[in-house]
Amino acid sequence: MTASVPDSLIPYDEIVQEALRAVVGRVLGQVQETGALPGQHHFYITFKTQAPGVDIPERLVERFPDEMTIVMQHRFWDLTVDDERFSVGLSFNQIPSMLVIPFAAITGFHDPAVNFELRFAAQEGPDAPEPDDDGEQDRDRGVVAESEDGSNVVAVDFKRKK
């Protein structure tokens, strides 16, 4: 027997996603304060390239028209974090670039050093295209299965009844 769950008048999914995106901001803020990543930590950050407030070079938008993943590990510079967004310098095929990414545009955050991952529901828009496999900042942007080994994976994907 399936019980019908009434629609919530409180946007829990939006509140939780906003709070978890703040985790990303806090982590990046600590890296900004210290000027370096601690220990073996490094981050894969996936975001919607067409989301409001995203400012990346046009050549990257052309290459990744919906979503892309950046890697913050050895070579990044000028990391700046505020309450709404972060900016960072990265190289793509040996071309230095500055990226501005609002936290609201982020769809995934992964720290492989400790197997910690946050995933967010995608912003409204068309389905993402197939990932592109070349380039030094690329990685498979497909769905990452939740780990059954007890690793720290948090997937937020609330489904609201219409």
N, C-alpha and C positions, 0 to 999 in steps of 0.2 A: 504494500500500500504506500503510495507516494503522497506525502502531505504537501499542500500548497503553501509556499512561503510568501507572505505579503511583501509588496514593494516597500522598501525603506524610504522614509522621508528624510533620513540622514544620509548624506553621501559618504558612507564609510570607506568605500573603495578609493575615492579621491583623497580623503583624509590620510589613509594609510600610505598611499603612493607618495603623497607630498612629504610625509614624515620620513619615508625611506629614501627619497631623493635628498632630503636634508642630511642623511647619513653620508651620502657621497660628498656633499658640500663640506661637511665637517672633516672628513678624511683628507680631502684635497686641501682644505684650509690648514690642516696640521703640516702637510707637506710644504705648503707655501711658507709657513712660519719657520720651519727648520731648514728649508732650502734644498732638501734631498729626501728621497724615499728611504725609510728605515729598513735595515737588514736586506732581506731578499724580496721584500714587497715590490710588486709592480701591478699595473692596472690595465685591463682591457675595458674601454668605455665605448658602448654602442649608443648611437644617437640618430635621430631623424634629421637628415640633411636639409629638408625643406621646412622644418618647424619654425614658427615665428621666433625671431631673435638670433637664429643661428647665422653666424657670419664666418664663412670659409671660402677659400679661393674658388672661383668659378670652375677651374679645371677639375677640382674635386667633386663639385656638384654634378658636373657632366659625367664623371666616372661613377659616382655613387648617387644617383638621382633620388633615392629614397632613404637609405640607411647606410651608415658606415661604422666601422670599429677602429678606434685609435688605440695605440699602445703607449703607455707612459712607463718607461723603464730606464734606459741608460741615457738617451739623448732627448731632453726636452728643456725648454728655457722659458723665462718670463711667465711662470705660472702666477695667475692672479685670480683670486676667488672672492666673490661677494655673495650676498644672500640669494641672488637670482640666477647667477651664471658663473662660469669660469672661463678664462682664456689661457691658452698655452701655445708655445712655439714648438713645432715638430717638423721633421723633414720627411718629405714624400718623394721617393726616387731622387734623393740628394738635393731637393729644392726646399729651402726653408719656407715655412708657412706659419702664419698666426691663425688660430682658430678661436672663435668665441662660441661657447655652447651653453645655452640656458639649461638649468637642471630639468626643466619641464620637457626638454627634447630628449633626455636620456631614456633609453629602453633597456639598458643592461650595464652592470658594473661587475667586474670579476677580478679578484686578486688571487691568482693561481698559487702564490707562495703559501697561502693558508687555506686554499680551496674555499674561499668565501665568494658568494655570488648573490647579487640582487637583480631581479628581473621585473620590469614594469610593463604594463599594458601599453601597446603602441598607441601613439597619437592617432586621432581620426585621419583617415586618408586611404588611398588605394593600397593593396597588398604590396609588400616589398618584392623587388625583382630578385632574380637569382644572384647570389654573391659572385664577385669577380675575384679570381684566384691570384692575381699578380700584384706586386708592389710590396715595399717593405713594411707598410703600416696595415696591410690587410690580414685578415684571418677569417676562417669560416664563420659566417654570421648566421648560420642555421640555428635551429632550436637546440638548446643544450638540455639533455634529459636530466631530470633531477636524480641525484646520486642516491643509491640505496645503501651506501657504506657509512652513512651518518655524517657526511661532510656538511659544511655550513652553506646550504643553498636555500635562499628565500625566493620563492616565486610568488608574485602578486599578480593574479589574473582573475579578478572578480567578474562574474557574469551577472548582469542585471536583467531581471525579467522585464519585458516590455508589455 
